[in-house]
Amino acid sequence: MLCEAPPQHELLDIIGAIYEATADPGKWGDVLARLAHAFGGTSAQIVHASGGGRHVDFAALHNPGPTSPTGASAGGTGGDPGLSGLAVYRRLMDQKNRDQALLSCVTDDEDKSITGLGILRDALDEPFSQPQWAAFDAIIPHVCRAVAIHRRMVRLAGERDGLRGAVDRLPLGIVLIDASAQVLFANAAAREMAGDGLVFSAGRMAVSEPADGSRLRTALAALTQGGVAEARVLTVTRPSGHRALTLLLSPVPAEATPFGHGVDGPAAAIYISDPERECAGAIEVLRSLFALTPVEAEVLEMLVRGFDPPEIARRRGTCVSTIRHHLKSIFRKTATARQADLVRLVTTGPAWLRH
């Protein structure tokens, strides 16, 4: 029994489980347990190391013996030196017990990483047979591919999270919807704008006023069903009486995939502007960028938000001449001469990002 190779159907089931573990590393414990059972081993383990094998990025272990009382574990080690204290890990890296060990360490020359897989028996057990070695060798390429797929997924997830973080810094609300008008993503600004003219409910975006809602639904239907290719601009009335939100609806070109055209991807992007929205942290950034006084930074922030000098004076409880005096100082410090140039300087720089 110990010398027989696993039947083909069992190997195929294990290979399928290996690829399932690419999306859920917690399943490696089960994969290793199945490998140990199929090959008549007492333990099994997988290790992935980067930096030419110097840094352990991931390790999973199945060993029902005394060296691992928990039975099975999986996860990133973060370079924890405690891993080297496991006897089964040392045996994987030490080829002395070759007859009682199915071992393979595959090096990826491109990123200087090493993937190691081992199935071990106790020293007094029978050696692994040639048929078992052949079956084990057939599994190795799948393990390496699964590890490579998992690493790409982790990298893509990191890029996705980084992009989401960057988009959350934008002062514009950004909403992505699919062909059924379901919301796929809404950045922080869009979520914060909800409640006054804009509503997110049951996975969809809606507006408060019926007339605005009718225009929005018509525009979204045209964009998501391929009826128009150009962007559309709408205004959304706010019950609070604040100035209307401005929505720019733009189609997202569908990309062909082996499984269809634009499957599960966004069909349209909605960019939402609130003319009265304050940008947290903008005043401090303006002060730092242009060496403004606190009052000058506040005046400039209000100017960029669309308020003219009389309105700024009214809101600050001062006279227009005082505001114009501050503006002269701001023009000098920013090397601008017109309000339009000043606004463009600020809105195209980092001050208007969320901080």
N, C-alpha and C positions, 0 to 999 in steps of 0.2 A: 504493500500500500504506500509506504513512504517513498518508493522509487518510481511510482507511476506519475506520468504527466497529467495535468488537469484536462478533462475533456474539452472539446472545442467550444461547446455551448457555454461552459462555465467561464472560459477565457473571454469569450465575447461579452458576457455579462459584466465581468470585471473591467474590461476596457471601457464599456459604457459608463460604469460607475466612476472610472478615472476621469472621464470628460465632465461628468456631473460635478466633480470636486473642483473644477476650474472656477465655477461660480460660487461655490460654498466650501471653503477650505476645511470647515468643520467636518466634512464628510470623509476626509482622508483617513480618519480613525477607522471607519467602517471598511474603506477600500483595503487598508493594510490588514485588517482582521480577516477579510475574505482571501487576500493573497496568502497569508500565513496558513489558513485552513486548506486552501486549494493545493498548496505545495508541500503540505505536511510539515510546516515550520512551527517553531515555538514563539517566534516574534517576527515583526517586520517594521521597517522604518523608511522614511524618505527625508532627505535633507537637501535644501538648496542654499548654496553659498555664493556670494559675489566677491569681487576683489581677488580673483584667483583662488578662491576657497578660504580667504581669511575672515570673511564676515558672514555668519549664518543669518540668512534672511527669513528662512522658514524651515520648520522641522515638524514632523508628525511621527508618532510612535504607537505601535501596538505590541504590548508585551504583557500577557496575563501572569507572568512569573513574578518573583519577589522583587525584581529590579524596578517594577512599575506597578505598585499596588492599585493604582486607579484604573488599570486595564488599557485604556486608550486615551490619547490626548493629541491635540493638533493646534497649531497656531504659530505665529511669528515669535522668534526668540529674542529679537532685538539685540543679538550678539551676547546674550546672557551666558556667562561662562559656566553656569550650572549645568548646561546641556552636556558639556564634556565629562561631567561626573556620572552620566548614565552609562552603565556597562554596555548596554545594547548599542549606544551611539559609538562608543570606542571600538566595538567589534565591527561596526559598519566601516569605520575608517581604517581598521587594522585587518590586513588580508591574511593573517596567520592561520585562522581557522577556515581556510579555503574550502576544504571538503564538506564542511557543515554550513557553508554560507553561499547563497546566491547573491553576488554583489556586482553592481555596475555603477561606475562614476563617469558621467558623460560631461565633457567640457564644451562650453559654447565659446568659440574663439572670438565671436563678435563682441560680446560684453564681458568676457573673462569670468564667466560664472560656471559653477559646477553643480550638476544634479546627481545625487547619489540615491540609489535604491538598494535595499538589502532585505533578504528573507533568511532567517537564521534558525539553526537547530542546536540542540544541546550537544556538547562535545561527544557524548557516548552514542548519539543517534547515527543511523546509517548516512553515508555521504549522499549528496544529491546526485541523481542519475543524469546521463546525457540527454534523454528525452525531456527531463525537467529543465535542464539548462537551455535547450532549444525553445521550450515554451516561454521561459523567463526572458530570453533574448528578444522574442517576438513582442513582449509587452513593453520593453524599454523605450522604443521610439514613441509610443503613445504617452508614456509618462512624461517624456521630455516635451512633447507637443503640448500636453495639458499644462505643464508648468509655464511654458512660454505664453500660452493663451491667458493663463491666470495673471501673469505679470503684465501683459498688455492691457487686460481689463483693469487692473489696479492703476496702471499709468493713465488710462483714459478716464477713470473715475476721478483721479487727482486733477487732471486737466479740466474736467467738467466742473468740479467743485471750485477750482480756481476761477473759472470763467463766471460761475454764478456769483462768487464773491465780488468779482470786478463789476459785474452788471448791477449788483446791489448798491454799488457806490454811486451810480449814475442818478442825477436828479430827475430824469425822465422816468415815468412809469413805463415798463415794458411787459407786454403780455403776449405769449405765444399760444395759438389755438390750432387744433387739428381740423380736418375736413368736416367733422361733425359739430364744430364750434365749441368743443370741450377745451377748457383751459389746461394747457400742458405746463405752463410756467408763468409765474408773475413775480417780478422782482420786488424788492422791499418798498420802493417808492410807490409802485402800483397798489400794493396791499395797504399801504398807509393812506392812500387817497380814497379808499373804499369808505362808504358811509355817507358821503355827501354828493349825490348825483351818480356815483358809481357803486355797483353792487356785485359781489361775488357770491354765488349761491348754487349749490348742487353741481359744482364743477364747471359752471358757466359764468360769463361776465354779462351783466345787464346794467341798465341805467334807470334812474327814477322816473323821469318824465315819459309818458306813453309815446309822444311824438318823436322824441329823441330815440326811444327804443325801436320804433318802426324803421327809422332811417338806419340805425345801427344793424338791425337784423338783415335789412336789404343789402347793405354794403358787405356784411360778412358772408352772406349767401353767395353773392357775386364773386367774392375773392376766393372762397374755399371750394367753390364748384367750377372754377376755371372760367367764369363768365367775363372777367375783365383782367387785364394785366397791369393797369396803372394803379397808383395809390389813390386813396380817397381821404378827404379831410372832413371831420364832423365836429360840431360843438355840442357839449353836454351841459344842460342847465343844472344848476345846483339849488336844491331847496333852501339852503342857508342864505341865499342871496349873494354869495360870493361870485366873483367873475367866473364865467363858464370854463369848464375844462375843454381843452382842444385835443382831439384824437386824430392821429394819422394812421390809417390802416393800409398796410402794404402786403402784397402777396409774397410768400416765401417759395421760390422755385423748387418744385419737387425733383428729387434726384432718383434716377433709375437704380434699382438694386436687383440682385438675382432672384429676389422673392416678390418683386412687384415694383410699382412706381411710387416712390415717396411713402412707403409703408410706415405707418405710425409716426410719421414726421410732422412737424408744424406746417400748416397750410398758409397761415397769415401771422403777421406781427402787428401789434397795436402799440403805438407810442403815445403816451398820455402826458400832456403838459398842464401844470397848474400854475397860472400866472401869479398867484398869491402865495405860493409855497416858499417857505423859508428853507434855506439849505444849512443844516446844522454844521457849525464849524467854519462856515465861509468867512465870517468876520475876522476870526483869528488868522486865517490863511491870508486874507487880504492885507491885514496889518503886517504880516511877515514878508509878503511878496513885495509890497510897495512902500514900506516904512510909514504907514498911515497911523494917525492917532486913532484911539478907539471911536471917537465921534465920526471922523472921516470914513473909517471902515464901515460904520453903520449906515451912513448916508450913501456910500457907494453900493452897499448890498441892497438897499431899498431902490436905488436907481436901476440897478440891473434887474430887479424884480418887476420893473415896469412903472414905478411911481415917478411922476414928474416933480420938480422942485416944490411947487405949491402944496402938493399932497404930502410930500415928505415933511415939509414944515408943519402942516396941520397935525400929522401923526406924531411928530416929535414935540409939538407944543412950542414952536419957535416961529420966527419970522422968515419970509422967503429970502431976504437979503443975507441972513446968516447962513442959510443953506447954500446960496450962491457963493459966498465967501469960502465955505468948505470945498465946494466944487472946484474953485480956482486952484486951491492948494492941491487937490487930488489930480487935476490936469497936469500940474507942474511935476508932481512926483511920479506920475505914470507916463510922462512924455507924450501926452495926447492933447488934442485941441477941441475935439467935438465929443458930444455925448455918445454918438453912434460908435465912434472909434473906441471910446472908453468901455462901453458895453461889450463890444466885440472882443476887446483885449481880455476882459474878465471871463466871458462865457466860453472862450476857446482855451482857457488855461485851467489849472488844477483846482482853483478856488471853488468852482461850482460842483465839484464832486462831493459826495456825502462823506463826512469824516467821523 
